[in-house]
Amino acid sequence: MIRSSDPARAPAIDPNILGSEEDRQAMLGGLALAQRIFAAEPVAKVAKVVNGPGKQRLPEWIRENCGSYWHPTGTCAIGPCLDNELRVLGLRALRVADASALPVHPRVPTQAACMAVGWRCAELLLLAHQES
């Protein structure tokens, strides 16, 4: 979200991590599964189990400690925001050539996908220039 008309001021970015009850329940379920796995043999023989905050405090602990290591993707995705030539809908001469153009987050690190989007955008710009 843009916070100022000053272009040097960074935007406010809120990834809305655990923003829905469904997200919070999924995280609780995932942690419960991880606890069962680490308590079972043969993992229990070699894994060091750290005592957590306890079941009552677990939702609060998750909110305080949960984060993301994923690069944001899909924030200006092909379809809702971009056409199939990476042009921002409703604007002239503006294209997006980064991970925000990806309609879904890849199951791998985003570097290769970002390079592919950038490469394709460069091709599209060259084609548009040749046609004009």
C-alpha positions in Angstrom: 0.0 0.0 0.0 1.3 3.4 -0.9 1.8 5.5 2.2 3.0 8.8 0.7 3.3 10.8 -2.5 7.1 10.7 -1.8 8.5 8.1 -4.3 11.5 7.6 -1.9 9.3 6.4 0.9 8.9 2.6 1.0 5.4 1.2 0.6 3.6 -0.6 3.5 3.7 -4.3 2.8 1.4 -6.6 4.8 1.5 -10.2 3.6 -1.5 -11.0 5.8 0.2 -14.1 7.2 -2.4 -16.1 9.2 -5.0 -13.5 8.3 -7.8 -16.0 8.2 -9.1 -18.6 10.6 -8.5 -21.3 8.0 -4.8 -20.3 7.9 -4.5 -20.4 11.7 -6.2 -23.8 11.9 -4.0 -25.2 9.1 -0.9 -24.0 11.1 -2.1 -25.6 14.3 -2.8 -28.8 12.5 0.6 -28.8 10.8 2.3 -28.2 14.2 0.3 -31.1 15.8 1.4 -33.4 12.9 5.1 -32.3 13.3 4.9 -33.0 17.1 3.5 -36.5 16.4 6.3 -37.2 13.8 9.0 -36.1 16.2 7.6 -38.1 19.0 7.5 -41.3 17.0 10.3 -43.8 16.5 12.8 -43.8 14.9 12.8 -40.0 14.8 12.4 -39.7 18.5 15.7 -41.4 19.1 17.7 -38.8 17.2 15.6 -35.6 17.3 15.8 -33.1 20.0 12.3 -32.1 21.0 11.9 -28.6 22.3 9.1 -28.0 24.7 6.7 -25.5 23.1 4.5 -22.9 24.7 1.8 -25.4 25.6 -1.6 -26.0 23.9 -3.3 -23.0 25.5 -0.7 -20.5 24.4 0.1 -22.1 21.0 -2.2 -19.8 18.8 -0.6 -16.7 20.4 2.9 -18.2 19.9 2.2 -18.9 16.3 1.0 -15.3 15.6 4.2 -14.0 17.3 6.6 -16.3 15.6 5.2 -17.2 12.2 6.7 -15.6 9.1 7.3 -16.4 5.5 10.5 -17.0 3.6 8.7 -17.0 0.3 9.1 -14.1 -2.1 5.7 -12.4 -2.7 4.2 -13.6 -5.9 1.0 -13.0 -7.7 0.4 -9.5 -6.3 -0.2 -8.2 -9.8 -0.9 -11.5 -11.6 -1.7 -12.3 -15.2 -5.5 -12.4 -15.4 -6.8 -10.1 -12.6 -4.2 -7.3 -13.1 -2.2 -8.1 -16.3 -3.0 -9.2 -19.8 -1.2 -12.1 -21.4 1.5 -9.7 -22.6 2.3 -8.5 -19.1 0.6 -5.1 -19.6 -1.2 -3.6 -16.6 -4.9 -3.5 -17.3 -6.2 0.0 -17.8 -2.8 1.6 -18.2 -0.7 2.4 -21.3 2.9 1.5 -21.6 3.3 -0.2 -18.2 4.3 -3.9 -18.0 5.2 -6.0 -15.0 8.2 -8.3 -15.3 8.8 -9.9 -11.9 7.4 -12.5 -9.5 4.3 -10.4 -9.0 3.1 -11.4 -12.5 3.0 -15.1 -11.6 -0.6 -16.3 -11.2 0.5 -19.0 -8.8 3.5 -19.4 -6.5 5.9 -22.0 -8.0 6.8 -24.9 -5.8 10.5 -24.1 -6.2 12.6 -21.0 -5.6 11.3 -18.1 -7.7 14.6 -17.1 -9.4 14.1 -19.2 -12.6 10.4 -18.2 -12.9 11.4 -14.5 -12.5 14.1 -14.8 -15.1 11.6 -16.4 -17.5 9.0 -13.6 -16.9 11.7 -11.0 -17.5 12.9 -12.7 -20.6 9.4 -13.0 -22.0 8.7 -9.4 -21.2 11.8 -8.3 -23.1 10.7 -10.4 -26.1 7.2 -8.7 -25.9 8.8 -5.2 -25.8 10.9 -6.0 -28.8 7.9 -7.3 -30.7 5.9 -4.2 -29.8 8.7 -1.9 -30.9 9.1 -3.8 -34.2 5.4 -3.4 -34.9 5.3 0.3 -34.2 
